[in-house]
Amino acid sequence: MAVLGPGGVGGLLGTLLARQGHAVTCLARPGTAAQIERHGLRLASDRYGEVTATASGAERLTGPVDACLVTPKATRLEEALERLPAPVLGDAVVVPLLNGLEHMALLRQRYPAARVVAGSIRVVASRTAPGVVRHEGALAAVQLTPGAEALADALAGAGVDVAVRPDEAGLLWDKLCFLAPVALLTTTHDAPLGVIREQQGDDLRALVEEVAAVARADGAVADAGATLAFAQSVPGGMTSSMQRDAASGSETELEAIGGAVLRAAQRHGVDVPVTTRVVTALRARLS
Ligand SMILES: NC(=O)c1ccc[n+]([C@@H]2O[C@H](COP(=O)([O-])OP(=O)(O)OC[C@H]3O[C@@H](n4cnc5c(N)ncnc54)[C@H](OP(=O)(O)O)[C@@H]3O)[C@@H](O)[C@H]2O)c1
């Protein structure tokens, strides 16, 4: 199988799959591809321990694969897809694990013969060097919609918690209903969730309610009360990758997360004044 963009998410899953004996080809930029081709993948994980696994590194897919995990950040997705030619990919299973929604349409338009199956992952993992990943904590949970059974079995066999659920909209929005409010507010205030809960409680509530309303309009079952209760229960030190990226001057997934919520709200005629205010201010600050 192939992994396009072997960073925190792709490198973790690629390492675990390769350790189980699956032939894994990592499609990456030249330096990262060469590093993986020479030295394989490396993982330091609280859950899986220290793992080194043999994998191939390549700049472009040149032969058939059963399945491809798509794991660059949203900001790099279009350029990364150049490494995955549609005629070579053929009718393979394609599973993106990016946060957001809009990559699904892009992939289906670009790979009409492939089986694009929705996926999401709950994990804390970061790429510390090319082909090297640090995985913090025990969380490594993937959700997939039906159609990627062999990949689901392979991931479960590799030690990942895997669940298959039928509702694509629910799978994608479940993640976003919590992530979007938390990412947008922690980034706006450059503060962890505990501070947001204490000092920006009204905005947190409004954002959670607005995003849930958009999710419902888009076909998902979304319960703002449950999301708020969950947001109250997680450790106050929680930060978001959008906040960390903004603080370090890196590109953020603002458009894939906040922008996607606004576009879906507009499509469905849902009023989202607080989300609009917060995303507009972040667009101005981060552009
Ligand atoms: N990390 C997490 O804990 C986590 C949890 C849940 C969801 N997610 C979501 O998963 C997605 C991936 O996040 P991530 O944290 O894994 O990102 P990441 O660590 O930055 O990894 C992205 C990978 O994409 C590669 N890449 C960039 N441009 C490329 C190109 N043109 N061609 C091929 N590869 C390219 C990077 O290569 P180099 O190694 O060469 O830089 C990097 O290995 C995001 O949508 C994120 O929101 C992440």
The ligand as an ORCA input file, in Angstrom:
! r2SCAN-3c Opt
* xyz 0 1
  N      -0.669     14.991     13.713
  C      -1.772     14.724     14.380
  O      -1.700     14.378     15.569
  C      -3.101     14.756     13.688
  C      -4.237     14.252     14.373
  C      -5.457     14.223     13.709
  C      -5.569     14.723     12.420
  N      -4.469     15.247     11.802
  C      -4.639     15.738     10.433
  O      -3.893     14.911      9.565
  C      -3.400     15.671      8.465
  C      -1.894     15.499      8.400
  O      -1.338     16.132      9.543
  P       0.102     15.766     10.104
  O       0.177     16.344     11.461
  O       0.393     14.340      9.900
  O       1.002     16.653      9.139
  P       2.603     16.613      9.009
  O       3.213     15.966     10.174
  O       3.013     17.992      8.632
  O       2.820     15.646      7.789
  C       2.497     16.012      6.497
  C       3.433     15.283      5.571
  O       3.128     15.728      4.250
  C       4.342     15.840      3.584
  N       4.268     16.697      2.427
  C       4.210     18.058      2.373
  N       4.183     18.453      1.091
  C       4.221     17.336      0.340
  C       4.227     17.090     -1.059
  N       4.166     18.083     -1.944
  N       4.296     15.815     -1.499
  C       4.335     14.790     -0.617
  N       4.337     14.950      0.715
  C       4.271     16.223      1.183
  C       5.346     16.348      4.595
  O       6.612     15.977      4.110
  P       8.028     16.268      4.806
  O       8.168     15.188      5.844
  O       8.950     16.140      3.669
  O       7.919     17.641      5.389
  C       4.908     15.581      5.828
  O       5.604     14.375      5.927
  C      -3.850     17.111      8.712
  O      -5.043     17.366      8.015
  C      -4.099     17.151     10.213
  O      -5.029     18.125     10.579
  C      -3.249     15.264     12.406
*
